[in-house]
Amino acid sequence: MMLKNQKNVILIMIILAFQVITLLTFVDEELMAKIIADEVSYMDEYYTEDLTNKILNDGNDLYTRLIVETGVEFEIYNALIPDEYLRTGQIQDDQLATNIFGYSYDRISSFFESIRFSMIRMYSIASWGKLMIMMIIGFVLTGYKLRQIKKTNFDYTSPLRQEYAQRLTVFMPVIVWLVIWCPLAISPFFYPLMGFILALSLSLFISNTAKKV
């Protein structure tokens, strides 16, 4: 029971830290811009120039189709910011209102920028798709072969390994979701590592299923 409570506390701390960093990126435009610049520089280290440009273009195109062309961006700006400020960049004879709506406009812009970059990150992850699929197929087949071997000898299957492998496999979509929206610069090296962890978890889960002759 104590171990379970400790795990819950750690999970809550991770989620809170994630939310705090996310809020900071919305508050500080310079921080958001630096995060984006850092991640693009990481992409340049691992990808060719053509692939980096393709990922950026595909992500920007997706953002344009889903957010701009559908009118989502326009409607949110118009719902939260007065038309006068959108047209002139100020509220006539009201400096306080100008400052408030100027601040609000910048936060909305940072929010949309984070959405745009999350879409770019989705394409960055997808660029490793073929490698991840090959790893998963290879590890799954390995896990199946190990399970078949265990049927013929006295090697034991570990319920504990299977349980943790199952938990990690089930939790992996959440990890991917957090990575896509993570408000920190992430090296592309992390993406195939996620694929490796998923593939290993599947292999351990399959190889440690109960032996049935």
PAZA-938945 format. One line per field, with one value per residue (C-alpha): x, y, z; residue in three letters. Coordinates in nm, 3 decimals. Layout:
N
px: X; ...;
py: Y; ...;
pz: Z; ...;
r: ALA; ...;
//
This chain:
213
px: 0.000; 0.282; 0.459; 0.138; 0.092; 0.450; 0.391; 0.076; 0.265; 0.543; 0.288; 0.109; 0.441; 0.531; 0.191; 0.213; 0.566; 0.446; 0.158; 0.382; 0.630; 0.344; 0.205; 0.550; 0.578; 0.245; 0.355; 0.699; 0.708; 1.088; 1.096; 0.862; 1.073; 1.392; 1.237; 1.137; 1.479; 1.657; 1.449; 1.500; 1.875; 1.843; 1.660; 1.945; 2.186; 1.995; 1.813; 1.925; 1.843; 1.579; 1.410; 1.412; 1.253; 0.995; 0.899; 0.866; 0.663; 0.433; 0.368; 0.299; 0.068; -0.127; -0.164; -0.286; -0.544; -0.677; -0.646; -0.626; -0.838; -1.112; -1.142; -1.050; -0.770; -0.985; -1.282; -1.073; -0.899; -1.232; -1.400; -1.132; -0.986; -1.188; -1.214; -1.064; -0.743; -0.721; -0.752; -0.534; -0.326; -0.469; -0.784; -0.841; -0.780; -0.751; -0.393; -0.490; -0.722; -0.455; -0.203; -0.448; -0.557; -0.200; -0.094; -0.392; -0.310; 0.048; -0.069; -0.311; -0.033; 0.194; -0.083; -0.129; 0.246; 0.263; -0.010; 0.175; 0.499; 0.325; 0.208; 0.565; 0.678; 0.419; 0.581; 0.924; 0.812; 0.650; 0.979; 1.106; 0.796; 0.954; 1.239; 0.994; 0.777; 1.078; 1.190; 0.843; 0.810; 1.157; 1.102; 0.752; 0.884; 1.171; 0.927; 0.714; 1.016; 1.132; 0.786; 0.788; 1.131; 1.012; 0.739; 1.002; 1.232; 1.227; 1.277; 1.023; 0.792; 0.795; 0.450; 0.625; 0.804; 0.484; 0.288; 0.536; 0.573; 0.195; 0.173; 0.443; 0.282; -0.058; 0.092; 0.296; 0.020; 0.011; 0.389; 0.364; 0.089; 0.299; 0.601; 0.401; 0.283; 0.594; 0.690; 1.062; 1.303; 1.339; 1.617; 1.488; 1.704; 1.433; 1.172; 1.334; 1.417; 1.043; 0.995; 1.266; 1.105; 0.765; 0.912; 1.102; 0.789; 0.587; 0.861; 0.877; 0.500; 0.474; 0.775; 0.648; 0.291; 0.189; 0.317; 0.045; 0.158;
py: 0.000; 0.241; 0.166; 0.232; 0.566; 0.664; 0.587; 0.802; 1.091; 1.069; 1.063; 1.368; 1.556; 1.477; 1.599; 1.919; 1.991; 1.937; 2.182; 2.447; 2.435; 2.450; 2.764; 2.923; 2.876; 3.055; 3.337; 3.387; 3.417; 3.425; 3.092; 2.937; 3.071; 2.935; 2.590; 2.577; 2.698; 2.442; 2.154; 2.255; 2.258; 1.905; 1.800; 1.938; 1.712; 1.391; 1.460; 1.569; 1.925; 1.802; 1.585; 1.866; 2.103; 1.840; 1.783; 2.157; 2.210; 1.914; 2.030; 2.386; 2.263; 2.049; 2.346; 2.562; 2.304; 2.224; 2.554; 2.840; 2.731; 2.592; 2.931; 2.803; 3.056; 3.342; 3.256; 3.230; 3.561; 3.731; 3.572; 3.684; 4.002; 4.314; 4.388; 4.732; 4.587; 4.330; 4.606; 4.877; 4.706; 4.930; 5.043; 5.409; 5.633; 5.335; 5.234; 4.984; 4.796; 4.809; 4.649; 4.382; 4.279; 4.305; 4.058; 3.833; 3.845; 3.735; 3.443; 3.325; 3.351; 3.140; 2.884; 2.851; 2.836; 2.542; 2.365; 2.430; 2.294; 1.988; 1.907; 1.943; 1.708; 1.452; 1.440; 1.419; 1.111; 0.965; 0.990; 0.705; 0.497; 0.233; 0.173; 0.143; -0.105; -0.321; -0.315; -0.409; -0.697; -0.826; -0.810; -0.960; -1.255; -1.294; -1.294; -1.556; -1.780; -1.751; -1.847; -2.152; -2.252; -2.218; -2.471; -2.737; -2.684; -2.578; -2.205; -2.018; -1.739; -1.431; -1.290; -0.981; -0.908; -0.967; -0.733; -0.446; -0.502; -0.489; -0.168; 0.001; -0.108; 0.022; 0.348; 0.407; 0.601; 0.841; 0.882; 0.956; 1.211; 1.384; 1.387; 1.546; 1.825; 1.846; 2.216; 2.135; 2.083; 1.710; 1.543; 1.321; 1.045; 1.003; 0.890; 0.561; 0.503; 0.507; 0.255; 0.034; 0.046; -0.043; -0.328; -0.463; -0.442; -0.639; -0.900; -0.940; -0.959; -1.232; -1.433; -1.437; -1.541; -1.855; -2.172; -2.384; -2.705;
pz: 0.000; 0.088; -0.242; -0.434; -0.256; -0.335; -0.703; -0.701; -0.540; -0.800; -1.083; -0.941; -0.908; -1.270; -1.392; -1.183; -1.307; -1.663; -1.612; -1.452; -1.739; -1.989; -1.821; -1.823; -2.199; -2.243; -2.015; -2.168; -2.548; -2.546; -2.361; -2.617; -2.904; -2.744; -2.696; -3.062; -3.179; -2.960; -3.090; -3.452; -3.384; -3.241; -3.555; -3.765; -3.573; -3.647; -3.974; -4.315; -4.412; -4.656; -4.393; -4.136; -4.387; -4.482; -4.119; -4.057; -4.376; -4.309; -3.952; -4.064; -4.340; -4.094; -3.860; -4.146; -4.255; -3.907; -3.722; -3.972; -4.269; -4.043; -3.873; -3.526; -3.483; -3.613; -3.390; -3.072; -3.134; -3.205; -2.903; -2.657; -2.808; -2.901; -3.272; -3.219; -3.076; -3.356; -3.616; -3.462; -3.193; -2.922; -2.743; -2.814; -2.508; -2.271; -2.201; -1.930; -2.166; -2.436; -2.199; -2.082; -2.429; -2.555; -2.288; -2.370; -2.741; -2.675; -2.457; -2.724; -2.982; -2.760; -2.720; -3.094; -3.141; -2.902; -3.102; -3.425; -3.288; -3.143; -3.493; -3.619; -3.341; -3.452; -3.796; -3.635; -3.440; -3.751; -3.941; -3.721; -3.790; -4.014; -3.769; -3.480; -3.670; -3.752; -3.387; -3.265; -3.514; -3.426; -3.050; -3.071; -3.274; -3.027; -2.737; -2.908; -2.978; -2.616; -2.497; -2.725; -2.593; -2.233; -2.309; -2.376; -2.078; -1.715; -1.771; -1.563; -1.670; -1.451; -1.363; -1.223; -1.552; -1.742; -1.515; -1.545; -1.920; -1.953; -1.750; -1.955; -2.282; -2.176; -2.049; -2.365; -2.550; -2.253; -2.274; -2.646; -2.581; -2.314; -2.544; -2.826; -2.597; -2.377; -2.343; -2.350; -2.638; -2.705; -2.901; -3.186; -3.037; -2.774; -3.030; -3.141; -2.774; -2.703; -2.982; -2.832; -2.486; -2.633; -2.837; -2.535; -2.320; -2.575; -2.596; -2.217; -2.193; -2.458; -2.339; -1.981; -2.043; -1.857; -2.024; -2.180; -2.343;
r: MET; MET; LEU; LYS; ASN; GLN; LYS; ASN; VAL; ILE; LEU; ILE; MET; ILE; ILE; LEU; ALA; PHE; GLN; VAL; ILE; THR; LEU; LEU; THR; PHE; VAL; ASP; GLU; GLU; LEU; MET; ALA; LYS; ILE; ILE; ALA; ASP; GLU; VAL; SER; TYR; MET; ASP; GLU; TYR; TYR; THR; GLU; ASP; LEU; THR; ASN; LYS; ILE; LEU; ASN; ASP; GLY; ASN; ASP; LEU; TYR; THR; ARG; LEU; ILE; VAL; GLU; THR; GLY; VAL; GLU; PHE; GLU; ILE; TYR; ASN; ALA; LEU; ILE; PRO; ASP; GLU; TYR; LEU; ARG; THR; GLY; GLN; ILE; GLN; ASP; ASP; GLN; LEU; ALA; THR; ASN; ILE; PHE; GLY; TYR; SER; TYR; ASP; ARG; ILE; SER; SER; PHE; PHE; GLU; SER; ILE; ARG; PHE; SER; MET; ILE; ARG; MET; TYR; SER; ILE; ALA; SER; TRP; GLY; LYS; LEU; MET; ILE; MET; MET; ILE; ILE; GLY; PHE; VAL; LEU; THR; GLY; TYR; LYS; LEU; ARG; GLN; ILE; LYS; LYS; THR; ASN; PHE; ASP; TYR; THR; SER; PRO; LEU; ARG; GLN; GLU; TYR; ALA; GLN; ARG; LEU; THR; VAL; PHE; MET; PRO; VAL; ILE; VAL; TRP; LEU; VAL; ILE; TRP; CYS; PRO; LEU; ALA; ILE; SER; PRO; PHE; PHE; TYR; PRO; LEU; MET; GLY; PHE; ILE; LEU; ALA; LEU; SER; LEU; SER; LEU; PHE; ILE; SER; ASN; THR; ALA; LYS; LYS; VAL;
//
